[in-house]
Amino acid sequence: MSLRIFRYLPFAIAGLVLPQAAFAHEQVGLGGGLVSGFLHPLTGIDHLIAMVAVGIWGAQLGAPAIWVLPITFPLVMAIGGVLGILHVPLPMPEVMIALSALILGAAVAVRMRLPFAAAAAVVAVFAIFHGYAHGAELPKSANPLAYGVGFVVSTGLLHLCGITIGTLTRWPAGERLIQGLGVVIAMLGGYFLALSLGAVA
Amino acid sequence: MNIRLGRGLIAAAVLLAQASPAEAHIVAARLGDFYAGALHPLTDLQDVILWGAMGVLGGTLGAARGRWLVLVFPLGLLAGLALGQDFEITLTGSTVDAGMVLVLGLLLATAVRIPTVALCALAFALAVIRGMANATDLGPETDRLLFAAGLACSGYAVITLVMALVLAFRGADTSVPTSWRKITLQALGGWIAAIGLMMVGYSLAS
């Protein structure tokens, strides 16, 4: 490229840096609802690691869990969401969410082989508590429908992320890596459990 | 890269960086109400979700069944618009909308092969209800014919394009129940049903 091109660079830079509309305060209306719903499962580390662990465990269990979980999990979670919206009291939701990360992480770490029905039941119980926590926030959001869309898409993508990580089980080194990840998730779950029980400050 | 191409790229970059909304006010133009009718449903998330889900359902059931929606859906929108405007009948409401999202999501998630008649009835009912919903925002100065034409064209385009995309994505082989494409569409149905279920809960709570 000729050096003459640099003569024009200042004009290009000037064009790029000239002020545009700031679009600040985006947490309102449709966009605000979408953003808050999408970020809600991502900003809570306990939710995030548990959702990824569900995907990894599903991949470890193989068929039919690997394809049943992405289809049914959001629905079961939505049942919990409805309970949260209706303010139906559930026992110790924060403790159960932390416990879900601990147990799902441990299941991944030891490559726990449960019958499909038992694994689905374990995941369903935890899904209700996770959905409950998200659903409780829905009525306060800028746009409840957009919040619901954002939260469901975000959760689904976290599962997909977990399933993708879980495909590493095809290789022996990948399997060990995933089991190590399960240990980390279980330890984080243990920390959040201790936190929710008030054992640590 | 030659110098002309470099200059052209820089000029294009400057033009793109400077581009701002056109502010053409097409709604105020001669055919403005046509554009208003076409764009009105596309700016409403409920319409976007419901129309999209209907198109996905039509696509998953195959071209032979889905092609009826190309005709039925726009006609339903027109019927709903007429009912809402002329007879002031409204069946709209957040619970009705949420219930429809839930039903469409469940049909997709369970991959039920509903008959063509049932699919057409469902699409027509959905289109009538959404047509009524769109009629509520018609002002006295709006050209109803142009608005209706825009709404019907929009419904036709969205349903046809979504079904075509789903048919292309699904591919020819749908006999394998664990085909990843089929599972993806079912998972999408699970997501849609989850959204519908939560909105049913929200509308009952509020």
Interface residues (C-beta under 8 A of the other chain):
Chain A: M1 S2 R4 I5 Y8 L9 F11 A12 G15 L16 L18 Q20 L30 A63 P64 W67 P70 I71 T72 F73 P74 L75 M77 A78 I79 G81 V82 I85 L86 H87 G135 L138 P139 N143 P144 L145 A146 G148 V149 V152 V153 G156
Chain B: M1 I3 G6 R7 I10 A11 A13 V14 A17 Q18 S20 L45 Q46 I49 A109 T178 I183 Q186 A187 G189 G190 W191 A193 A194 I195 L197 M198 M199 V200 G201 Y202 L204 A205 S206
